[in-house]
Amino acid sequence: MSRSGITRAAAVVLAVAMMALMGCNSTPAPAPALSVKAVDGSQKAVAGTNLTFFMKVKNSQKVLDTVALSVQSQPAGWSAALGCSTLDIAPGASKGTVLEVSVPAGAPAGTYSVNVRAASTLRGFSATGSVKVSVREGFGQPLDLAHNGSTVKVDYTGYLGSFEIFDTSVKAIGSDQAFPKSSSFKVPLDNEYQPLTFEVGKGQMIKGFDAAVVGMGAGQSKTIRVPPEEGYGVFETTLVNLTETFPMHKTMPRLNFTITYGEEPVANKVVLEPWWGWKVQVVDSGPETVSLMTLPEINSTLFPYGWETRVVEVNGSADGGIGRITVRHYPGTGGNVTVRGMKAEVTELTPTAASIKYNLSTGNVLATQDLYFSIRVVSIG
C-alpha cells in the first residue's frame, strides 16, 4: 500500500472511532419517563408583582400514570403555588398545569429560579422543571412606559379561578389540548395567534386589563386579577327603602297576569305572587284587564331579596278603600341577596334604605367570575 493509501486508511479508522465516541453508532437514549417544562420558562418583572407560568408534564411511559406535583424550591420570602397537585396522564400524553409565583415587594434585582417536581405515584420516576424570573428595578424612564395614549402590543393568557383558559394570544397554549379550556374558549385560526394591539385608555379593552398595562415596560410580565365589575359584567344599582308600602287593590293587563302567574285569570281564583310569596285573589276578570286584591298575613316573614322582610301593617280601608300593605326590610338577616333571581350585594346601608348592586350579564360566565390575565408587553409605540 502506498503512503497516501495508508494515510487515507488511518483517516477512515479515526473517523469511525470519532463517530463511535460521538454516539453515532449507538442507540439513541430513550426519552425520560417524565418531563416537566414551562411554555414561557423565563419572565421579566418588577418586585411586588405576580407571575403565571403555564407548565406541561409529559408521560413517556407506556402506561397510565398519576403524577404528583410539588414546588421543590423557591427563593426565600417568595410564594409559589401550583394549580393542581396531581395529574392523571395517559401513556405518551401530556397535561398542563399553572404555576403562580409571587415576587415579594423589595426583592433585589437579579435572576431567580423556582423548581417544580413531578413524581410518578405508581412507578417511582420523577422529573424537575425550572422557571426563571429576572427581577428588575425598572423598565426604562417614565416616558418609556405604557401610558394613556400609548399603542401597545401584548401577549396574554386569560384563565378562570378553575385554571381553565378562556382566551390567549399564545399558540403553544391555545392550540395544545394539554391545557384545559373553558366552555367560552373560541379556538382561533393559526394566523390569529398574534400579540394583541390596542391604544391604552381608549376603552378598547375591559377596564381592568386596560388599567393594568399602565406603567408597564417592554418585556415586562405580570399577572392580574380582574373582578366582574372591571371585566365583562354589566352592573345596575337598585335602591330599596327599608319601609315600603303597596296598594292592596290593583288592576293589571290580562296578558301581564298570564305572564306573571302562568295561568288564565278566573274570578275568585287565588294565586301566589312570585316575588313576594303572598296570596293574591282575582276580584274581577275582563277581556282586557284583571282586578286583584293582595292578601298578605300580618306579621308574616318573607324573603323577596334573600333577607328577612316582615309584613308590619295590612290596612284595608286606607287610601280611600284601595288599602295599604306596609313591609319592613332587614338586610342584615337572611342568606344571599338576590334581585330578579340574580346574585346581588348590598353596597350601602343607611337607616332608611339599602343600595343593591347586581350583574345583568348573568348569562355570560366571564361576566360573573374573577378573571386572571398573564400579560407580557411585547412593544410600546
Order of alpha helices (4+ residues) and beta strands (2+ residues): alpha-beta-beta-beta-beta-beta-beta-beta-beta-beta-beta-beta-alpha-beta-alpha-beta-beta-beta-beta-alpha-beta-beta-beta-beta-beta-beta-beta-beta-beta-beta
